Amino acid sequence: MMFITLQTFDIGKRLLRPLMRWQRTSEPCINHSAKAARFKSRVHYHLSLNYANCEYNVLRLSRDMGLSRSQLFRKCKLVFGSSPVTLIQQYRLDKAKEYLKSGIYNVSESAYLSGFNSLSYFSKSFKRRYGQMPSRWV
């Protein structure tokens, strides 16, 4: 019968560690960029369908994507460089800017059409993102 001591096991683990690191990083980058592109398009698809719903939040986006909230957060940070909350807010602000640029809608209409409940929160967020009050875009 052969007994493996903890010291022998530890030495074997140290010898295998560099090999295991090499195996993990040997995947081609093309695969990762294709996955990232698919993830981006899925997120934008779900945001485009639901941005006007003021109750659409991170939990609903994670359900739509088929991920947990923490997985969605990690993937968004990796692919977009920002959190899902920030993505939803930026998407809504971009849509509101489009509505304002069209000249058809006023500030309050564009805020509510883009999914904001509060006009004051919309104005603060808009100014923080674009450096100007939304009334200047009308």
C-alpha positions in Angstrom: 0.0 0.0 0.0 1.3 3.5 -0.9 0.9 6.4 1.3 1.1 10.0 0.1 2.2 12.5 2.6 1.1 16.1 2.6 4.6 17.1 1.8 4.7 15.0 -1.4 1.3 16.2 -2.4 2.4 19.8 -1.9 5.5 19.3 -4.1 3.4 17.8 -6.9 1.0 20.7 -6.7 3.8 23.2 -7.0 5.2 21.4 -10.0 1.8 21.3 -11.8 0.8 24.9 -11.1 2.7 26.4 -14.0 1.3 23.9 -16.4 -2.3 24.6 -15.1 -1.7 28.3 -15.6 -0.6 27.7 -19.2 -3.7 25.6 -20.0 -6.1 28.2 -18.7 -4.6 31.0 -20.8 -4.1 29.0 -24.0 -7.6 29.8 -25.3 -7.5 32.1 -28.4 -8.6 35.7 -27.9 -10.9 35.5 -30.9 -13.2 33.3 -29.0 -13.4 35.8 -26.1 -14.0 38.8 -28.4 -16.8 36.9 -30.2 -18.4 36.1 -26.9 -18.1 39.7 -25.8 -19.7 40.9 -29.0 -22.6 38.5 -28.6 -23.0 39.6 -25.0 -23.0 43.2 -26.0 -25.6 42.7 -28.7 -27.9 40.8 -26.3 -27.6 43.5 -23.6 -28.4 46.2 -26.2 -31.3 44.2 -27.6 -32.9 43.8 -24.1 -32.3 47.5 -23.3 -33.8 48.6 -26.6 -37.0 46.6 -25.9 -37.4 47.8 -22.3 -35.7 51.1 -21.7 -39.1 53.0 -21.7 -40.4 50.8 -18.8 -39.5 52.8 -15.7 -39.6 49.6 -13.6 -37.0 47.9 -15.8 -34.0 47.4 -13.5 -30.9 45.2 -13.1 -32.9 42.3 -11.7 -35.1 42.2 -14.8 -32.2 42.6 -17.1 -30.4 39.7 -15.4 -33.6 37.5 -15.8 -33.8 38.5 -19.5 -30.2 37.6 -20.0 -30.5 34.3 -18.1 -27.8 35.3 -15.6 -27.7 36.0 -11.8 -27.3 39.6 -10.8 -23.7 39.0 -9.7 -22.8 37.2 -13.0 -24.4 40.1 -15.0 -22.4 42.6 -12.9 -19.1 40.8 -13.5 -19.7 40.4 -17.2 -20.8 44.0 -17.7 -17.7 45.2 -15.8 -15.5 43.0 -18.0 -17.1 43.8 -21.4 -18.4 47.4 -21.0 -16.3 48.6 -18.1 -19.3 49.8 -16.1 -22.1 48.4 -14.0 -25.5 47.3 -15.3 -27.2 50.2 -13.5 -24.9 52.6 -15.3 -25.6 50.9 -18.6 -29.3 51.2 -18.2 -29.1 54.8 -17.2 -26.7 55.7 -20.0 -29.0 54.0 -22.5 -32.0 55.9 -21.3 -30.1 59.2 -21.3 -28.9 58.6 -24.9 -32.5 57.9 -25.9 -33.7 61.0 -24.2 -31.0 63.0 -26.0 -32.3 61.6 -29.3 -35.9 62.7 -28.4 -34.7 66.2 -27.5 -32.6 66.5 -30.7 -35.6 65.5 -32.8 -37.4 68.7 -31.6 -40.7 66.9 -31.4 -40.7 66.3 -27.6 -40.1 68.7 -24.8 -37.9 67.9 -21.7 -40.6 66.2 -19.6 -41.9 64.1 -22.5 -38.5 62.9 -23.4 -37.7 62.1 -19.8 -40.9 60.0 -19.4 -40.5 58.4 -22.8 -37.0 57.2 -22.0 -38.0 55.6 -18.7 -37.4 58.2 -16.0 -40.0 58.7 -13.3 -38.6 61.8 -11.8 -37.9 64.9 -13.9 -35.5 66.3 -11.3 -33.4 63.1 -11.3 -33.5 63.1 -15.1 -32.2 66.7 -15.2 -29.4 65.9 -12.7 -28.4 62.8 -14.5 -28.5 64.5 -17.9 -26.3 67.4 -16.7 -23.8 65.0 -15.1 -23.5 63.0 -18.4 -23.6 65.7 -21.0 -22.5 68.8 -19.0 -25.6 70.8 -20.0 -29.2 70.9 -18.8 -31.7 69.1 -21.0 -33.5 72.3 -21.8 -30.5 73.5 -23.8 -31.1 70.6 -26.3 -34.6 71.6 -27.1 
